[in-house]
Each structure stands twice: as C-alpha cells, then as structure tokens.
C-alpha cells in the first residue's frame, strides 16, 4: 500500500510556541514557533518511517541550539518513566497525551519560560490539528510534540524533527 504525504506541519500550524518532549534524551525544548520555521530551511530533510519501513513524515532536522530563543526546560527525570520503549510504536495520540501531561508538570512546577496561572486543555480535534494542545494566558497556543529520538546527543539525535509533511493513518489533518 502506498501512503500519500500531505503538507502538514510547523509551517502551517497556528501555534505561538512549540515544545518538543525528547524521550530518549530526557529533554524538553521550548521555542517560538516562528523561530523554528525560520531556522528549519537551512537544515537537511529527514524522514520518519513506520515499522514496515513506509515513510510517514518528512521534516527538517534542526539542532535545537540553532533555533533563536530556544530553551532547554528544567524537568524531573522521573517524569519520563511514563514512556516505555514499546510505546514508540504506539499511536501518535497516545504518545502525544503523555507529552502534554509532562509539559503540564513543568508548568505546575513553575519551570516554564513565562508565568502561567492556568491552562485550558484543547479538546477540539480541529483546534489540535491547527496547532494547539494547551491554551495558556487566555490566548497563547502551545503545540506539544513527542519527539521521541530528538534532543542532544548522546541519547538523542542532536536534532529536533520539525515536520512539514505527514501521513496520518487515522485521517486527521
């Protein structure tokens, strides 16, 4: 079966900020979405593949420290225990929900780059697809990505994956 990639990613989402939860590196990176878009065009393309070897996403491999205003956020290493290696093969929504919960813990601890008095979970699938997982301070949209292999070496790839095209087997675009 041939899968068709659609134009869907950082370049057309409506988020203000992005957070990449890098599971293998045990890191969480935060940056303004517009800074990620600007930096990605000077970086090489990479591909995501499913267990059958089919390409499921295309994007730029961007070293996080090259993104303007990127911050490595403080975390508690034990929070990454909610992820297990067999979850790497799980549905994106499952991994994504765990990444969102981890970011909420960062906010709760006061370790986020700006003060957050509260948040609203974005439950509307249309809004999530457009680029919002959390709505903070009333109108700031944060897109949270579970970037499993991303983050600094030696445990990560040395890059964040800034996806520009994907196939979503569940038909959510």
Secondary structure, DSSP 4 states (H G I P E B T S, - for coil): -PPPPEE-SGGG---SEEEEEETTTTEEEEEEHHHHHHHHTTS-EEEEE-TTS-EEEEEEEE-GGGSTT-EEPP--GGGGGG--GGGGGS-HHHHHHHHHHHHHHHHHHT-SSS--S-EEE---HHHHHHT-SEEETTTEEEEEEE-TT-SSTTTS-SSEEEEEEE--TT---
